[in-house]
Amino acid sequence: MDSIIKNISGHSMRVGAAQDLMLSGATMPVIMNKGRWTKIDTLMRYIENTNN
């Protein structure tokens, strides 16, 4: 368990939230608004490994 916790960062929560929103059908503008992203390329890095 400790090894898993060591691999979690503040960005892990943001990545997970962005991916969950995308998988739930949220639009890019909605995801960007919720995560307060201003650049689409930043959001794209967060969701690049999401299988949709």
PDB file of N, CA, C and O in Angstrom:
ATOM      1  N   MET A   1       0.826  -1.190   0.000  1.00  0.00           N
ATOM      2  CA  MET A   1       0.000   0.000   0.000  1.00  0.00           C
ATOM      3  C   MET A   1       0.867   1.250   0.000  1.00  0.00           C
ATOM      4  O   MET A   1       0.579   2.192  -0.738  1.00  0.00           O
ATOM      5  N   ASP A   2       1.918   1.282   0.806  1.00  0.00           N
ATOM      6  CA  ASP A   2       2.776   2.463   0.848  1.00  0.00           C
ATOM      7  C   ASP A   2       3.409   2.756  -0.502  1.00  0.00           C
ATOM      8  O   ASP A   2       3.591   3.920  -0.860  1.00  0.00           O
ATOM      9  N   SER A   3       3.749   1.707  -1.261  1.00  0.00           N
ATOM     10  CA  SER A   3       4.365   1.940  -2.570  1.00  0.00           C
ATOM     11  C   SER A   3       3.372   2.586  -3.537  1.00  0.00           C
ATOM     12  O   SER A   3       3.765   3.375  -4.396  1.00  0.00           O
ATOM     13  N   ILE A   4       2.101   2.256  -3.400  1.00  0.00           N
ATOM     14  CA  ILE A   4       1.087   2.876  -4.246  1.00  0.00           C
ATOM     15  C   ILE A   4       0.940   4.345  -3.890  1.00  0.00           C
ATOM     16  O   ILE A   4       0.870   5.199  -4.774  1.00  0.00           O
ATOM     17  N   ILE A   5       0.895   4.636  -2.613  1.00  0.00           N
ATOM     18  CA  ILE A   5       0.729   6.019  -2.156  1.00  0.00           C
ATOM     19  C   ILE A   5       1.898   6.883  -2.591  1.00  0.00           C
ATOM     20  O   ILE A   5       1.702   8.054  -2.918  1.00  0.00           O
ATOM     21  N   LYS A   6       3.093   6.350  -2.604  1.00  0.00           N
ATOM     22  CA  LYS A   6       4.268   7.119  -3.021  1.00  0.00           C
ATOM     23  C   LYS A   6       4.193   7.529  -4.480  1.00  0.00           C
ATOM     24  O   LYS A   6       4.831   8.501  -4.884  1.00  0.00           O
ATOM     25  N   ASN A   7       3.420   6.799  -5.277  1.00  0.00           N
ATOM     26  CA  ASN A   7       3.309   7.096  -6.705  1.00  0.00           C
ATOM     27  C   ASN A   7       2.166   8.048  -7.037  1.00  0.00           C
ATOM     28  O   ASN A   7       1.928   8.340  -8.209  1.00  0.00           O
ATOM     29  N   ILE A   8       1.461   8.533  -6.029  1.00  0.00           N
ATOM     30  CA  ILE A   8       0.349   9.451  -6.256  1.00  0.00           C
ATOM     31  C   ILE A   8       0.821  10.876  -6.021  1.00  0.00           C
ATOM     32  O   ILE A   8       1.446  11.183  -5.006  1.00  0.00           O
ATOM     33  N   SER A   9       0.511  11.736  -6.976  1.00  0.00           N
ATOM     34  CA  SER A   9       0.878  13.150  -6.845  1.00  0.00           C
ATOM     35  C   SER A   9      -0.383  13.999  -6.949  1.00  0.00           C
ATOM     36  O   SER A   9      -1.475  13.483  -7.188  1.00  0.00           O
ATOM     37  N   GLY A  10      -0.221  15.286  -6.772  1.00  0.00           N
ATOM     38  CA  GLY A  10      -1.345  16.188  -6.953  1.00  0.00           C
ATOM     39  C   GLY A  10      -1.902  16.114  -8.358  1.00  0.00           C
ATOM     40  O   GLY A  10      -3.100  16.296  -8.573  1.00  0.00           O
ATOM     41  N   HIS A  11      -1.034  15.847  -9.306  1.00  0.00           N
ATOM     42  CA  HIS A  11      -1.482  15.745 -10.697  1.00  0.00           C
ATOM     43  C   HIS A  11      -2.261  14.459 -10.938  1.00  0.00           C
ATOM     44  O   HIS A  11      -3.079  14.395 -11.856  1.00  0.00           O
ATOM     45  N   SER A  12      -2.019  13.443 -10.134  1.00  0.00           N
ATOM     46  CA  SER A  12      -2.768  12.195 -10.294  1.00  0.00           C
ATOM     47  C   SER A  12      -4.257  12.434 -10.163  1.00  0.00           C
ATOM     48  O   SER A  12      -5.049  11.860 -10.911  1.00  0.00           O
ATOM     49  N   MET A  13      -4.645  13.275  -9.222  1.00  0.00           N
ATOM     50  CA  MET A  13      -6.059  13.583  -9.027  1.00  0.00           C
ATOM     51  C   MET A  13      -6.620  14.353 -10.220  1.00  0.00           C
ATOM     52  O   MET A  13      -7.749  14.107 -10.646  1.00  0.00           O
ATOM     53  N   ARG A  14      -5.837  15.280 -10.754  1.00  0.00           N
ATOM     54  CA  ARG A  14      -6.288  16.060 -11.910  1.00  0.00           C
ATOM     55  C   ARG A  14      -6.410  15.179 -13.145  1.00  0.00           C
ATOM     56  O   ARG A  14      -7.365  15.311 -13.911  1.00  0.00           O
ATOM     57  N   VAL A  15      -5.455  14.288 -13.339  1.00  0.00           N
ATOM     58  CA  VAL A  15      -5.509  13.369 -14.477  1.00  0.00           C
ATOM     59  C   VAL A  15      -6.747  12.488 -14.356  1.00  0.00           C
ATOM     60  O   VAL A  15      -7.502  12.331 -15.315  1.00  0.00           O
ATOM     61  N   GLY A  16      -6.947  11.919 -13.185  1.00  0.00           N
ATOM     62  CA  GLY A  16      -8.102  11.048 -12.968  1.00  0.00           C
ATOM     63  C   GLY A  16      -9.412  11.771 -13.186  1.00  0.00           C
ATOM     64  O   GLY A  16     -10.328  11.228 -13.803  1.00  0.00           O
ATOM     65  N   ALA A  17      -9.510  12.986 -12.688  1.00  0.00           N
ATOM     66  CA  ALA A  17     -10.744  13.765 -12.855  1.00  0.00           C
ATOM     67  C   ALA A  17     -10.995  14.058 -14.322  1.00  0.00           C
ATOM     68  O   ALA A  17     -12.120  13.912 -14.799  1.00  0.00           O
ATOM     69  N   ALA A  18      -9.964  14.468 -15.040  1.00  0.00           N
ATOM     70  CA  ALA A  18     -10.115  14.773 -16.471  1.00  0.00           C
ATOM     71  C   ALA A  18     -10.537  13.523 -17.240  1.00  0.00           C
ATOM     72  O   ALA A  18     -11.415  13.590 -18.101  1.00  0.00           O
ATOM     73  N   GLN A  19      -9.925  12.400 -16.937  1.00  0.00           N
ATOM     74  CA  GLN A  19     -10.259  11.165 -17.625  1.00  0.00           C
ATOM     75  C   GLN A  19     -11.669  10.704 -17.287  1.00  0.00           C
ATOM     76  O   GLN A  19     -12.397  10.247 -18.170  1.00  0.00           O
ATOM     77  N   ASP A  20     -12.065  10.816 -16.026  1.00  0.00           N
ATOM     78  CA  ASP A  20     -13.426  10.441 -15.637  1.00  0.00           C
ATOM     79  C   ASP A  20     -14.456  11.309 -16.340  1.00  0.00           C
ATOM     80  O   ASP A  20     -15.478  10.810 -16.809  1.00  0.00           O
ATOM     81  N   LEU A  21     -14.189  12.607 -16.414  1.00  0.00           N
ATOM     82  CA  LEU A  21     -15.115  13.509 -17.099  1.00  0.00           C
ATOM     83  C   LEU A  21     -15.229  13.156 -18.578  1.00  0.00           C
ATOM     84  O   LEU A  21     -16.324  13.155 -19.140  1.00  0.00           O
ATOM     85  N   MET A  22     -14.102  12.860 -19.198  1.00  0.00           N
ATOM     86  CA  MET A  22     -14.129  12.521 -20.614  1.00  0.00           C
ATOM     87  C   MET A  22     -14.918  11.232 -20.848  1.00  0.00           C
ATOM     88  O   MET A  22     -15.741  11.153 -21.760  1.00  0.00           O
ATOM     89  N   LEU A  23     -14.657  10.234 -20.019  1.00  0.00           N
ATOM     90  CA  LEU A  23     -15.345   8.953 -20.176  1.00  0.00           C
ATOM     91  C   LEU A  23     -16.841   9.056 -19.882  1.00  0.00           C
ATOM     92  O   LEU A  23     -17.627   8.234 -20.353  1.00  0.00           O
ATOM     93  N   SER A  24     -17.230  10.059 -19.107  1.00  0.00           N
ATOM     94  CA  SER A  24     -18.647  10.239 -18.806  1.00  0.00           C
ATOM     95  C   SER A  24     -19.364  11.028 -19.900  1.00  0.00           C
ATOM     96  O   SER A  24     -20.576  11.234 -19.836  1.00  0.00           O
ATOM     97  N   GLY A  25     -18.601  11.469 -20.904  1.00  0.00           N
ATOM     98  CA  GLY A  25     -19.207  12.160 -22.032  1.00  0.00           C
ATOM     99  C   GLY A  25     -19.129  13.677 -21.984  1.00  0.00           C
ATOM    100  O   GLY A  25     -19.738  14.352 -22.814  1.00  0.00           O
ATOM    101  N   ALA A  26     -18.390  14.222 -21.025  1.00  0.00           N
ATOM    102  CA  ALA A  26     -18.250  15.682 -20.941  1.00  0.00           C
ATOM    103  C   ALA A  26     -17.502  16.204 -22.165  1.00  0.00           C
ATOM    104  O   ALA A  26     -16.615  15.536 -22.698  1.00  0.00           O
ATOM    105  N   THR A  27     -17.869  17.390 -22.595  1.00  0.00           N
ATOM    106  CA  THR A  27     -17.201  18.017 -23.733  1.00  0.00           C
ATOM    107  C   THR A  27     -15.867  18.622 -23.284  1.00  0.00           C
ATOM    108  O   THR A  27     -15.637  18.841 -22.095  1.00  0.00           O
ATOM    109  N   MET A  28     -15.010  18.881 -24.244  1.00  0.00           N
ATOM    110  CA  MET A  28     -13.709  19.486 -23.931  1.00  0.00           C
ATOM    111  C   MET A  28     -13.856  20.815 -23.192  1.00  0.00           C
ATOM    112  O   MET A  28     -13.156  21.035 -22.204  1.00  0.00           O
ATOM    113  N   PRO A  29     -14.751  21.717 -23.642  1.00  0.00           N
ATOM    114  CA  PRO A  29     -14.897  22.974 -22.897  1.00  0.00           C
ATOM    115  C   PRO A  29     -15.328  22.759 -21.444  1.00  0.00           C
ATOM    116  O   PRO A  29     -14.874  23.473 -20.550  1.00  0.00           O
ATOM    117  N   VAL A  30     -16.195  21.786 -21.211  1.00  0.00           N
ATOM    118  CA  VAL A  30     -16.635  21.505 -19.843  1.00  0.00           C
ATOM    119  C   VAL A  30     -15.460  20.991 -19.007  1.00  0.00           C
ATOM    120  O   VAL A  30     -15.252  21.438 -17.879  1.00  0.00           O
ATOM    121  N   ILE A  31     -14.702  20.060 -19.564  1.00  0.00           N
ATOM    122  CA  ILE A  31     -13.547  19.513 -18.840  1.00  0.00           C
ATOM    123  C   ILE A  31     -12.540  20.622 -18.551  1.00  0.00           C
ATOM    124  O   ILE A  31     -12.017  20.723 -17.441  1.00  0.00           O
ATOM    125  N   MET A  32     -12.273  21.449 -19.554  1.00  0.00           N
ATOM    126  CA  MET A  32     -11.313  22.541 -19.367  1.00  0.00           C
ATOM    127  C   MET A  32     -11.785  23.504 -18.285  1.00  0.00           C
ATOM    128  O   MET A  32     -10.981  23.979 -17.483  1.00  0.00           O
ATOM    129  N   ASN A  33     -13.068  23.791 -18.257  1.00  0.00           N
ATOM    130  CA  ASN A  33     -13.621  24.684 -17.250  1.00  0.00           C
ATOM    131  C   ASN A  33     -13.490  24.078 -15.852  1.00  0.00           C
ATOM    132  O   ASN A  33     -13.052  24.752 -14.919  1.00  0.00           O
ATOM    133  N   LYS A  34     -13.865  22.827 -15.711  1.00  0.00           N
ATOM    134  CA  LYS A  34     -13.809  22.171 -14.398  1.00  0.00           C
ATOM    135  C   LYS A  34     -12.382  22.073 -13.873  1.00  0.00           C
ATOM    136  O   LYS A  34     -12.143  22.250 -12.679  1.00  0.00           O
ATOM    137  N   GLY A  35     -11.424  21.788 -14.777  1.00  0.00           N
ATOM    138  CA  GLY A  35     -10.029  21.659 -14.361  1.00  0.00           C
ATOM    139  C   GLY A  35      -9.247  22.958 -14.403  1.00  0.00           C
ATOM    140  O   GLY A  35      -8.077  23.017 -14.025  1.00  0.00           O
ATOM    141  N   ARG A  36      -9.930  24.008 -14.877  1.00  0.00           N
ATOM    142  CA  ARG A  36      -9.316  25.328 -15.011  1.00  0.00           C
ATOM    143  C   ARG A  36      -8.096  25.332 -15.940  1.00  0.00           C
ATOM    144  O   ARG A  36      -7.125  26.057 -15.724  1.00  0.00           O
ATOM    145  N   TRP A  37      -8.183  24.503 -16.969  1.00  0.00           N
ATOM    146  CA  TRP A  37      -7.136  24.507 -17.987  1.00  0.00           C
ATOM    147  C   TRP A  37      -7.438  25.616 -18.974  1.00  0.00           C
ATOM    148  O   TRP A  37      -8.597  25.844 -19.320  1.00  0.00           O
ATOM    149  N   THR A  38      -6.418  26.299 -19.426  1.00  0.00           N
ATOM    150  CA  THR A  38      -6.604  27.346 -20.420  1.00  0.00           C
ATOM    151  C   THR A  38      -6.068  26.937 -21.784  1.00  0.00           C
ATOM    152  O   THR A  38      -6.397  27.557 -22.795  1.00  0.00           O
ATOM    153  N   LYS A  39      -5.252  25.904 -21.813  1.00  0.00           N
ATOM    154  CA  LYS A  39      -4.669  25.435 -23.076  1.00  0.00           C
ATOM    155  C   LYS A  39      -5.125  24.014 -23.357  1.00  0.00           C
ATOM    156  O   LYS A  39      -5.036  23.135 -22.501  1.00  0.00           O
ATOM    157  N   ILE A  40      -5.613  23.807 -24.566  1.00  0.00           N
ATOM    158  CA  ILE A  40      -6.094  22.487 -24.952  1.00  0.00           C
ATOM    159  C   ILE A  40      -4.975  21.450 -24.938  1.00  0.00           C
ATOM    160  O   ILE A  40      -5.223  20.285 -24.629  1.00  0.00           O
ATOM    161  N   ASP A  41      -3.742  21.855 -25.271  1.00  0.00           N
ATOM    162  CA  ASP A  41      -2.639  20.885 -25.300  1.00  0.00           C
ATOM    163  C   ASP A  41      -2.323  20.349 -23.905  1.00  0.00           C
ATOM    164  O   ASP A  41      -1.887  19.207 -23.767  1.00  0.00           O
ATOM    165  N   THR A  42      -2.535  21.148 -22.892  1.00  0.00           N
ATOM    166  CA  THR A  42      -2.327  20.679 -21.522  1.00  0.00           C
ATOM    167  C   THR A  42      -3.364  19.611 -21.186  1.00  0.00           C
ATOM    168  O   THR A  42      -3.025  18.552 -20.658  1.00  0.00           O
ATOM    169  N   LEU A  43      -4.607  19.889 -21.488  1.00  0.00           N
ATOM    170  CA  LEU A  43      -5.659  18.906 -21.230  1.00  0.00           C
ATOM    171  C   LEU A  43      -5.412  17.636 -22.025  1.00  0.00           C
ATOM    172  O   LEU A  43      -5.621  16.539 -21.506  1.00  0.00           O
ATOM    173  N   MET A  44      -4.979  17.753 -23.255  1.00  0.00           N
ATOM    174  CA  MET A  44      -4.744  16.576 -24.097  1.00  0.00           C
ATOM    175  C   MET A  44      -3.703  15.649 -23.484  1.00  0.00           C
ATOM    176  O   MET A  44      -3.811  14.429 -23.607  1.00  0.00           O
ATOM    177  N   ARG A  45      -2.697  16.216 -22.826  1.00  0.00           N
ATOM    178  CA  ARG A  45      -1.699  15.373 -22.144  1.00  0.00           C
ATOM    179  C   ARG A  45      -2.331  14.602 -20.995  1.00  0.00           C
ATOM    180  O   ARG A  45      -1.950  13.463 -20.725  1.00  0.00           O
ATOM    181  N   TYR A  46      -3.286  15.212 -20.321  1.00  0.00           N
ATOM    182  CA  TYR A  46      -3.948  14.561 -19.189  1.00  0.00           C
ATOM    183  C   TYR A  46      -4.847  13.415 -19.630  1.00  0.00           C
ATOM    184  O   TYR A  46      -4.991  12.427 -18.910  1.00  0.00           O
ATOM    185  N   ILE A  47      -5.449  13.539 -20.804  1.00  0.00           N
ATOM    186  CA  ILE A  47      -6.407  12.524 -21.234  1.00  0.00           C
ATOM    187  C   ILE A  47      -5.866  11.598 -22.321  1.00  0.00           C
ATOM    188  O   ILE A  47      -6.609  10.772 -22.851  1.00  0.00           O
ATOM    189  N   GLU A  48      -4.588  11.723 -22.659  1.00  0.00           N
ATOM    190  CA  GLU A  48      -4.046  10.972 -23.789  1.00  0.00           C
ATOM    191  C   GLU A  48      -4.143   9.453 -23.628  1.00  0.00           C
ATOM    192  O   GLU A  48      -4.213   8.742 -24.631  1.00  0.00           O
ATOM    193  N   ASN A  49      -4.148   8.948 -22.426  1.00  0.00           N
ATOM    194  CA  ASN A  49      -4.205   7.495 -22.238  1.00  0.00           C
ATOM    195  C   ASN A  49      -5.598   6.978 -21.920  1.00  0.00           C
ATOM    196  O   ASN A  49      -5.769   5.835 -21.498  1.00  0.00           O
ATOM    197  N   THR A  50      -6.586   7.830 -22.126  1.00  0.00           N
ATOM    198  CA  THR A  50      -7.972   7.429 -21.865  1.00  0.00           C
ATOM    199  C   THR A  50      -8.492   6.644 -23.044  1.00  0.00           C
ATOM    200  O   THR A  50      -8.400   7.088 -24.188  1.00  0.00           O
ATOM    201  N   ASN A  51      -9.034   5.485 -22.766  1.00  0.00           N
ATOM    202  CA  ASN A  51      -9.655   4.685 -23.834  1.00  0.00           C
ATOM    203  C   ASN A  51     -11.106   5.104 -23.941  1.00  0.00           C
ATOM    204  O   ASN A  51     -11.872   4.974 -22.986  1.00  0.00           O
ATOM    205  N   ASN A  52     -11.478   5.602 -25.097  1.00  0.00           N
ATOM    206  CA  ASN A  52     -12.868   6.022 -25.289  1.00  0.00           C
ATOM    207  C   ASN A  52     -13.499   5.317 -26.459  1.00  0.00           C
ATOM    208  O   ASN A  52     -14.669   5.551 -26.763  1.00  0.00           O
TER     209      ASN A  52
END
